[in-house]
Amino acid sequence: MCEPECPNNAISMGDSIYEIDPDLCTECKGHYDKPTCQSVCPITNCIITDPKNVETEEELLEKYVIIQGLA
């Protein structure tokens, strides 16, 4: 359910599970109040933050601007 809901096309099917591309994921900053993938996922606590790739809100918004071609 999450793949078509991602506004940045950051979610795709991997070998056996869906994967989130950290270069495209903005945690929906700039689009929604909270990550849409978490809102629509029928499995509780399935989507977790990668502790090796923690970004500030400012970094996520900057990435949003770049992805959207607003910079």
Secondary structure in CASP SS format (residue, H / E / C, confidence):
PFRMAT SS
TARGET T0000
AUTHOR 0000-0000-0000
METHOD secondary structure of the structure
MODEL  1
M C 1.00
C C 1.00
E H 1.00
P H 1.00
E H 1.00
C C 1.00
P C 1.00
N C 1.00
N C 1.00
A C 1.00
I E 1.00
S E 1.00
M E 1.00
G C 1.00
D C 1.00
S C 1.00
I C 1.00
Y E 1.00
E E 1.00
I E 1.00
D C 1.00
P C 1.00
D C 1.00
L C 1.00
C C 1.00
T C 1.00
E C 1.00
C C 1.00
K C 1.00
G C 1.00
H C 1.00
Y C 1.00
D C 1.00
K C 1.00
P C 1.00
T H 1.00
C H 1.00
Q H 1.00
S H 1.00
V H 1.00
C C 1.00
P C 1.00
I C 1.00
T C 1.00
N C 1.00
C C 1.00
I C 1.00
I C 1.00
T C 1.00
D C 1.00
P C 1.00
K C 1.00
N C 1.00
V C 1.00
E C 1.00
T C 1.00
E H 1.00
E H 1.00
E H 1.00
L H 1.00
L H 1.00
E H 1.00
K H 1.00
Y H 1.00
V H 1.00
I H 1.00
I H 1.00
Q C 1.00
G C 1.00
L C 1.00
A C 1.00
END
